[in-house]
Amino acid sequence: MWAATGTEGTWRPGLDTPVRWAGVVTGLAANVLVTFSPDPDVDLLYGFPVFGLCVMAGLFAADLIARPQPGWLRAADMTPRRIRDYELPRVS
């Protein structure tokens, strides 16, 4: 099984996208609830971090729900490179 073949290796393939959007909607709802101060600067100071944390929580939950099954994963070959491997134009 290849890791990059699609969503056939996930636990719940159709659930990851709605969970991510649920994080965005939760962030917008929490942003509305956080903005209690009449000062507009405080709204921005608290609104953006709350929205960002909710979006990150939604992404984390989607990654937990739709993680690939354990098994063989494709790995890239690593080759060491040196500066001599690159051809640079001579400075005249």
Secondary structure, DSSP 8 states (H G I E B T S, - for coil): --TTS-STTBSSTTTHHHHHHHHHHHHHHHHHHH---SSHHHHHHHHHHHHHHHHHHHHHHHHHHT-B-SS-----------GGGS------
